Amino acid sequence: MKNKETKWTQDKLDLLKVYLSEGRTIVKIAQLMNLTYGAVEKTITRYNLRIGIKETNETKTKQKKDLSKEIIQTLKDELSQIKPYEPAKQSKIDVKGDTLVIQLTDLHAGKIVKDQEGKVVYDENIFRQRMDKLCKQILKLLDNNIIKGVPITDVVILSTGDLANGEGIYATQAFEQELAPPRQTMLVVEVIQKLIVSLLDRKLPVRFAGIRGNHGRTGKDTDIASNWDLMIYMILDFWAKVVLKNSKLQIKYAETEQMKLDIRGHGYLIRHICPEQVDSPAGRVKINEWARRHDVEGIVYGHYHHAGIFDCDSIRVFRGGSTVGGDSLSENMAKHSEPLQLCWGVNEHRVSTFIYLVDLGEKI
């Protein structure tokens, strides 16, 4: 039986040196001297006798393992001295707070969509469910996430059209229509009213700005101003001025497909339609020309049903999603469209400070 410890006399050291000079391996030396590998290895290191050792694969493997352990321990020692990041303290900018911007676009209230098996994937009930999720998720973000980082001073709701599905825009629309336009209008009004009241209850001033979409029209051959989106805004304006009478609520809308407004000193242009491919040569020309003509830093639009955020030269571009999700438009464009809406923050120094894509899918 091998001894776990040994007293290294001068005779044993001399014998060890002889074995080493003969080129014997540590394993063989340990066997000849009836010692453990570790005892021989430790003595060789202690007396600096490693010169002349014949390195075997076993020896090299052990050395690599020992080196790995040493490297790992060294890294642990070094990393243990590194202090983690701490949250930045509120700056003067943070204390002044941000404006929360909520984009509402392409709700298509009243539309019914079926999949290839004939299953209904969008109708009035699903519209209500997704709009309830949208409002609740925004309030959850506001109450539990956003205001923990920066105070919110006010809210701007940007409506970029196609809130109502309209009628008679294309030949087969009658087969994709669940509700008549007046009912579509009141369905959207009800949801927006509830959202506005929830924000006002949090002592937040609210500005609502809306433009018409191409889908809210009363028909393809009628006046473009004869638009159900505009009727939604008119009802909201009447409700705000005559019924609610809250000085913290402002409703503004335009009969045009675009509107310029100021948010915390930044010019914003809201439109229903912009180039779908913002970074294409033609898209960049249009974005930059609109920015130049209207003197804006941000452009917000909808229409395409799939959300995106882009930087086009110095212009921040927001493309809103849709509550519908995948439908014939998405299929024709070969785009994967999830039910999404956007919200973001603005202050005097940044055209957008944070951005949330609010997912309205069934997994929420």
C-alpha positions as a Python dict, from the first residue, in 0.01 Angstrom:
ca = {
    (1, 'M'): (0, 0, 0),
    (2, 'K'): (137, 341, -98),
    (3, 'N'): (212, 592, 177),
    (4, 'K'): (11, 909, 161),
    (5, 'E'): (297, 1109, 314),
    (6, 'T'): (671, 1048, 327),
    (7, 'K'): (969, 1205, 489),
    (8, 'W'): (1208, 1309, 216),
    (9, 'T'): (1556, 1215, 337),
    (10, 'Q'): (1863, 1312, 140),
    (11, 'D'): (1893, 952, 12),
    (12, 'K'): (1537, 960, -124),
    (13, 'L'): (1596, 1298, -287),
    (14, 'D'): (1914, 1166, -450),
    (15, 'L'): (1724, 859, -576),
    (16, 'L'): (1451, 1084, -714),
    (17, 'K'): (1712, 1291, -897),
    (18, 'V'): (1859, 974, -1049),
    (19, 'Y'): (1520, 861, -1175),
    (20, 'L'): (1457, 1204, -1320),
    (21, 'S'): (1795, 1210, -1492),
    (22, 'E'): (1707, 876, -1651),
    (23, 'G'): (1402, 1038, -1806),
    (24, 'R'): (1149, 834, -1613),
    (25, 'T'): (791, 962, -1588),
    (26, 'I'): (637, 1077, -1263),
    (27, 'V'): (395, 784, -1281),
    (28, 'K'): (688, 535, -1308),
    (29, 'I'): (887, 708, -1034),
    (30, 'A'): (588, 693, -801),
    (31, 'Q'): (557, 320, -864),
    (32, 'L'): (930, 255, -804),
    (33, 'M'): (934, 459, -482),
    (34, 'N'): (597, 333, -359),
    (35, 'L'): (461, 685, -339),
    (36, 'T'): (157, 868, -475),
    (37, 'Y'): (174, 1071, -793),
    (38, 'G'): (91, 1385, -596),
    (39, 'A'): (370, 1331, -343),
    (40, 'V'): (631, 1296, -617),
    (41, 'E'): (490, 1589, -815),
    (42, 'K'): (483, 1812, -507),
    (43, 'T'): (849, 1730, -420),
    (44, 'I'): (969, 1790, -777),
    (45, 'T'): (803, 2132, -772),
    (46, 'R'): (929, 2212, -422),
    (47, 'Y'): (1295, 2137, -506),
    (48, 'N'): (1271, 2264, -866),
    (49, 'L'): (1363, 1927, -1012),
    (50, 'R'): (1126, 1942, -1314),
    (51, 'I'): (1407, 1967, -1570),
    (52, 'G'): (1456, 1636, -1742),
    (53, 'I'): (1106, 1497, -1676),
    (54, 'K'): (975, 1297, -1967),
    (55, 'E'): (630, 1441, -2027),
    (56, 'T'): (363, 1182, -2103),
    (57, 'N'): (10, 1252, -2227),
    (58, 'E'): (-109, 1187, -1875),
    (59, 'T'): (133, 1441, -1733),
    (60, 'K'): (40, 1702, -1994),
    (61, 'T'): (-330, 1648, -1931),
    (62, 'K'): (-282, 1697, -1559),
    (63, 'Q'): (-77, 2010, -1617),
    (64, 'K'): (-350, 2149, -1843),
    (65, 'K'): (-613, 2075, -1581),
    (66, 'D'): (-404, 2242, -1313),
    (67, 'L'): (-347, 2543, -1538),
    (68, 'S'): (-721, 2564, -1616),
    (69, 'K'): (-802, 2561, -1246),
    (70, 'E'): (-547, 2833, -1185),
    (71, 'I'): (-686, 3048, -1468),
    (72, 'I'): (-1045, 3002, -1348),
    (73, 'Q'): (-950, 3090, -992),
    (74, 'T'): (-759, 3396, -1112),
    (75, 'L'): (-1063, 3512, -1311),
    (76, 'K'): (-1287, 3457, -1008),
    (77, 'D'): (-1053, 3663, -793),
    (78, 'E'): (-1042, 3943, -1048),
    (79, 'L'): (-1417, 3945, -1118),
    (80, 'S'): (-1501, 3946, -747),
    (81, 'Q'): (-1342, 4291, -727),
    (82, 'I'): (-1560, 4435, -1006),
    (83, 'K'): (-1859, 4635, -884),
    (84, 'P'): (-2184, 4601, -1082),
    (85, 'Y'): (-2350, 4903, -1245),
    (86, 'E'): (-2587, 5104, -1032),
    (87, 'P'): (-2895, 5285, -1168),
    (88, 'A'): (-2828, 5641, -1277),
    (89, 'K'): (-2963, 5905, -1046),
    (90, 'Q'): (-3245, 6120, -1174),
    (91, 'S'): (-3111, 6411, -1372),
    (92, 'K'): (-3267, 6753, -1420),
    (93, 'I'): (-3404, 6622, -1751),
    (94, 'D'): (-3566, 6323, -1579),
    (95, 'V'): (-3725, 6541, -1314),
    (96, 'K'): (-3894, 6750, -1583),
    (97, 'G'): (-4051, 6430, -1713),
    (98, 'D'): (-4157, 6291, -2050),
    (99, 'T'): (-4469, 6305, -2262),
    (100, 'L'): (-4622, 5964, -2330),
    (101, 'V'): (-4730, 5929, -2695),
    (102, 'I'): (-4984, 5661, -2790),
    (103, 'Q'): (-5049, 5585, -3156),
    (104, 'L'): (-5386, 5442, -3257),
    (105, 'T'): (-5404, 5321, -3615),
    (106, 'D'): (-5574, 5068, -3843),
    (107, 'L'): (-5822, 4934, -3589),
    (108, 'H'): (-6068, 4846, -3868),
    (109, 'A'): (-6361, 4821, -3630),
    (110, 'G'): (-6647, 4631, -3791),
    (111, 'K'): (-6428, 4414, -4012),
    (112, 'I'): (-6455, 4036, -4004),
    (113, 'V'): (-6156, 3822, -4108),
    (114, 'K'): (-6151, 3443, -4152),
    (115, 'D'): (-5862, 3205, -4207),
    (116, 'Q'): (-5840, 2936, -4474),
    (117, 'E'): (-6046, 2695, -4261),
    (118, 'G'): (-6322, 2954, -4227),
    (119, 'K'): (-6241, 3026, -3862),
    (120, 'V'): (-6307, 3385, -3754),
    (121, 'V'): (-5979, 3548, -3654),
    (122, 'Y'): (-6109, 3906, -3624),
    (123, 'D'): (-6455, 4042, -3548),
    (124, 'E'): (-6626, 4276, -3301),
    (125, 'N'): (-6554, 4056, -2999),
    (126, 'I'): (-6186, 4014, -3086),
    (127, 'F'): (-6163, 4388, -3155),
    (128, 'R'): (-6300, 4460, -2806),
    (129, 'Q'): (-6066, 4208, -2645),
    (130, 'R'): (-5759, 4348, -2816),
    (131, 'M'): (-5850, 4710, -2746),
    (132, 'D'): (-5910, 4623, -2381),
    (133, 'K'): (-5566, 4460, -2375),
    (134, 'L'): (-5412, 4763, -2540),
    (135, 'C'): (-5552, 5008, -2288),
    (136, 'K'): (-5475, 4786, -1990),
    (137, 'Q'): (-5121, 4714, -2111),
    (138, 'I'): (-5052, 5085, -2165),
    (139, 'L'): (-5178, 5168, -1817),
    (140, 'K'): (-4974, 4880, -1673),
    (141, 'L'): (-4660, 5008, -1846),
    (142, 'L'): (-4736, 5359, -1728),
    (143, 'D'): (-4805, 5267, -1365),
    (144, 'N'): (-4548, 4989, -1312),
    (145, 'N'): (-4262, 5057, -1554),
    (146, 'I'): (-4240, 5397, -1716),
    (147, 'I'): (-4301, 5630, -1422),
    (148, 'K'): (-4046, 5438, -1213),
    (149, 'G'): (-3777, 5563, -1449),
    (150, 'V'): (-3911, 5905, -1537),
    (151, 'P'): (-4223, 6103, -1448),
    (152, 'I'): (-4489, 6134, -1717),
    (153, 'T'): (-4621, 6489, -1743),
    (154, 'D'): (-4889, 6445, -2010),
    (155, 'V'): (-5020, 6215, -2285),
    (156, 'V'): (-5062, 6270, -2659),
    (157, 'I'): (-5281, 6027, -2853),
    (158, 'L'): (-5208, 6022, -3227),
    (159, 'S'): (-5475, 5866, -3446),
    (160, 'T'): (-5346, 5798, -3796),
    (161, 'G'): (-5668, 5670, -3950),
    (162, 'D'): (-5859, 5358, -4054),
    (163, 'L'): (-6012, 5331, -3708),
    (164, 'A'): (-6342, 5240, -3873),
    (165, 'N'): (-6348, 4989, -4157),
    (166, 'G'): (-6574, 5206, -4375),
    (167, 'E'): (-6783, 5069, -4661),
    (168, 'G'): (-6778, 5031, -5037),
    (169, 'I'): (-6402, 5085, -5070),
    (170, 'Y'): (-6341, 4769, -5267),
    (171, 'A'): (-6564, 4517, -5442),
    (172, 'T'): (-6558, 4234, -5184),
    (173, 'Q'): (-6575, 4452, -4873),
    (174, 'A'): (-6942, 4370, -4817),
    (175, 'F'): (-6838, 4011, -4746),
    (176, 'E'): (-6582, 4125, -4485),
    (177, 'Q'): (-6819, 4356, -4302),
    (178, 'E'): (-6975, 4262, -3971),
    (179, 'L'): (-7106, 4600, -3858),
    (180, 'A'): (-7252, 4898, -4040),
    (181, 'P'): (-7032, 5212, -4028),
    (182, 'P'): (-7241, 5399, -3766),
    (183, 'R'): (-7193, 5105, -3531),
    (184, 'Q'): (-6822, 5093, -3619),
    (185, 'T'): (-6797, 5459, -3523),
    (186, 'M'): (-6958, 5422, -3183),
    (187, 'L'): (-6753, 5110, -3109),
    (188, 'V'): (-6429, 5306, -3153),
    (189, 'V'): (-6562, 5613, -2968),
    (190, 'E'): (-6646, 5399, -2666),
    (191, 'V'): (-6296, 5252, -2644),
    (192, 'I'): (-6115, 5585, -2687),
    (193, 'Q'): (-6338, 5755, -2431),
    (194, 'K'): (-6252, 5488, -2172),
    (195, 'L'): (-5879, 5529, -2240),
    (196, 'I'): (-5895, 5907, -2214),
    (197, 'V'): (-6089, 5895, -1886),
    (198, 'S'): (-5837, 5647, -1742),
    (199, 'L'): (-5553, 5887, -1824),
    (200, 'L'): (-5739, 6191, -1690),
    (201, 'D'): (-5805, 5999, -1368),
    (202, 'R'): (-5427, 5980, -1328),
    (203, 'K'): (-5415, 6363, -1336),
    (204, 'L'): (-5250, 6361, -1680),
    (205, 'P'): (-5343, 6624, -1942),
    (206, 'V'): (-5443, 6454, -2268),
    (207, 'R'): (-5416, 6582, -2626),
    (208, 'F'): (-5586, 6388, -2903),
    (209, 'A'): (-5489, 6450, -3267),
    (210, 'G'): (-5652, 6262, -3552),
    (211, 'I'): (-5645, 6242, -3932),
    (212, 'R'): (-5852, 6040, -4176),
    (213, 'G'): (-5748, 5712, -4329),
    (214, 'N'): (-5831, 5578, -4671),
    (215, 'H'): (-6050, 5300, -4534),
    (216, 'G'): (-6291, 5505, -4330),
    (217, 'R'): (-6460, 5655, -4633),
    (218, 'T'): (-6830, 5615, -4691),
    (219, 'G'): (-6751, 5490, -5043),
    (220, 'K'): (-6481, 5503, -5308),
    (221, 'D'): (-6681, 5744, -5524),
    (222, 'T'): (-6775, 5987, -5247),
    (223, 'D'): (-6605, 6298, -5114),
    (224, 'I'): (-6286, 6195, -4930),
    (225, 'A'): (-6396, 6413, -4639),
    (226, 'S'): (-6706, 6196, -4605),
    (227, 'N'): (-6513, 5969, -4375),
    (228, 'W'): (-6613, 5766, -4070),
    (229, 'D'): (-6278, 5840, -3901),
    (230, 'L'): (-6369, 6209, -3904),
    (231, 'M'): (-6709, 6127, -3757),
    (232, 'I'): (-6533, 5952, -3469),
    (233, 'Y'): (-6328, 6265, -3404),
    (234, 'M'): (-6633, 6492, -3425),
    (235, 'I'): (-6817, 6283, -3166),
    (236, 'L'): (-6512, 6284, -2936),
    (237, 'D'): (-6480, 6661, -2977),
    (238, 'F'): (-6849, 6712, -2893),
    (239, 'W'): (-6819, 6480, -2591),
    (240, 'A'): (-6510, 6666, -2465),
    (241, 'K'): (-6658, 7014, -2500),
    (242, 'V'): (-7022, 6958, -2408),
    (243, 'V'): (-7026, 6653, -2181),
    (244, 'L'): (-6688, 6606, -2012),
    (245, 'K'): (-6587, 6974, -1995),
    (246, 'N'): (-6237, 6895, -1870),
    (247, 'S'): (-5980, 7163, -1943),
    (248, 'K'): (-5704, 6900, -1943),
    (249, 'L'): (-5845, 6736, -2256),
    (250, 'Q'): (-5794, 6875, -2606),
    (251, 'I'): (-5933, 6718, -2924),
    (252, 'K'): (-5794, 6824, -3262),
    (253, 'Y'): (-5850, 6667, -3602),
    (254, 'A'): (-5805, 6745, -3968),
    (255, 'E'): (-5999, 6651, -4280),
    (256, 'T'): (-5669, 6604, -4455),
    (257, 'E'): (-5457, 6291, -4458),
    (258, 'Q'): (-5181, 6469, -4266),
    (259, 'M'): (-5137, 6706, -3973),
    (260, 'K'): (-4836, 6880, -3819),
    (261, 'L'): (-4818, 6925, -3444),
    (262, 'D'): (-4564, 7010, -3177),
    (263, 'I'): (-4471, 6769, -2897),
    (264, 'R'): (-4228, 6912, -2641),
    (265, 'G'): (-4069, 7143, -2897),
    (266, 'H'): (-4031, 6876, -3167),
    (267, 'G'): (-4221, 6896, -3492),
    (268, 'Y'): (-4422, 6583, -3568),
    (269, 'L'): (-4602, 6504, -3892),
    (270, 'I'): (-4877, 6242, -3875),
    (271, 'R'): (-5001, 6081, -4195),
    (272, 'H'): (-5203, 5778, -4286),
    (273, 'I'): (-4979, 5664, -4571),
    (274, 'C'): (-4604, 5694, -4615),
    (275, 'P'): (-4363, 5479, -4816),
    (276, 'E'): (-4372, 5127, -4679),
    (277, 'Q'): (-3997, 5090, -4738),
    (278, 'V'): (-3860, 5397, -4566),
    (279, 'D'): (-3497, 5315, -4651),
    (280, 'S'): (-3555, 5275, -5024),
    (281, 'P'): (-3421, 5562, -5241),
    (282, 'A'): (-3775, 5683, -5319),
    (283, 'G'): (-3878, 5647, -4954),
    (284, 'R'): (-3583, 5851, -4829),
    (285, 'V'): (-3656, 6129, -5076),
    (286, 'K'): (-4019, 6155, -4962),
    (287, 'I'): (-3940, 6139, -4591),
    (288, 'N'): (-3673, 6407, -4621),
    (289, 'E'): (-3893, 6630, -4838),
    (290, 'W'): (-4184, 6608, -4594),
    (291, 'A'): (-3946, 6685, -4309),
    (292, 'R'): (-3810, 6986, -4495),
    (293, 'R'): (-4147, 7121, -4603),
    (294, 'H'): (-4311, 7085, -4262),
    (295, 'D'): (-3998, 7141, -4048),
    (296, 'V'): (-4042, 6821, -3846),
    (297, 'E'): (-3815, 6571, -3671),
    (298, 'G'): (-4062, 6286, -3645),
    (299, 'I'): (-4309, 6127, -3887),
    (300, 'V'): (-4584, 5890, -3774),
    (301, 'Y'): (-4800, 5681, -4006),
    (302, 'G'): (-4999, 5358, -4037),
    (303, 'H'): (-5180, 5185, -4325),
    (304, 'Y'): (-4953, 4880, -4369),
    (305, 'H'): (-5058, 4680, -4060),
    (306, 'H'): (-4701, 4588, -3952),
    (307, 'A'): (-4519, 4808, -3704),
    (308, 'G'): (-4167, 4946, -3735),
    (309, 'I'): (-3936, 5220, -3607),
    (310, 'F'): (-3675, 5371, -3840),
    (311, 'D'): (-3415, 5645, -3863),
    (312, 'C'): (-3417, 5807, -4204),
    (313, 'D'): (-3116, 6036, -4199),
    (314, 'S'): (-3201, 6267, -3907),
    (315, 'I'): (-3575, 6189, -3907),
    (316, 'R'): (-3730, 5940, -3664),
    (317, 'V'): (-4008, 5745, -3839),
    (318, 'F'): (-4279, 5549, -3658),
    (319, 'R'): (-4494, 5302, -3854),
    (320, 'G'): (-4787, 5181, -3648),
    (321, 'G'): (-4932, 4831, -3652),
    (322, 'S'): (-5292, 4714, -3649),
    (323, 'T'): (-5529, 4537, -3413),
    (324, 'V'): (-5632, 4308, -3699),
    (325, 'G'): (-5308, 4114, -3738),
    (326, 'G'): (-5278, 3902, -4048),
    (327, 'D'): (-5541, 3963, -4317),
    (328, 'S'): (-5564, 3987, -4696),
    (329, 'L'): (-5353, 4307, -4701),
    (330, 'S'): (-5070, 4137, -4512),
    (331, 'E'): (-5094, 3831, -4736),
    (332, 'N'): (-5083, 4039, -5053),
    (333, 'M'): (-4777, 4223, -4922),
    (334, 'A'): (-4618, 3893, -4807),
    (335, 'K'): (-4574, 4046, -4462),
    (336, 'H'): (-4606, 3875, -4126),
    (337, 'S'): (-4842, 4098, -3931),
    (338, 'E'): (-4900, 4064, -3557),
    (339, 'P'): (-5163, 4271, -3374),
    (340, 'L'): (-4954, 4559, -3237),
    (341, 'Q'): (-4975, 4926, -3147),
    (342, 'L'): (-4696, 5168, -3052),
    (343, 'C'): (-4629, 5405, -2766),
    (344, 'W'): (-4316, 5606, -2684),
    (345, 'G'): (-4179, 5893, -2480),
    (346, 'V'): (-4073, 6245, -2580),
    (347, 'N'): (-3893, 6525, -2399),
    (348, 'E'): (-3728, 6852, -2496),
    (349, 'H'): (-3399, 6683, -2576),
    (350, 'R'): (-3515, 6372, -2765),
    (351, 'V'): (-3779, 6312, -3030),
    (352, 'S'): (-3821, 5969, -2865),
    (353, 'T'): (-3677, 5856, -2532),
    (354, 'F'): (-3828, 5508, -2500),
    (355, 'I'): (-4041, 5294, -2730),
    (356, 'Y'): (-4282, 5011, -2655),
    (357, 'L'): (-4443, 4779, -2907),
    (358, 'V'): (-4763, 4676, -2728),
    (359, 'D'): (-4837, 4315, -2824),
    (360, 'L'): (-5209, 4237, -2846),
    (361, 'G'): (-5166, 3867, -2927),
    (362, 'E'): (-5343, 3589, -2742),
    (363, 'K'): (-5037, 3500, -2529),
    (364, 'I'): (-5059, 3816, -2318),
}
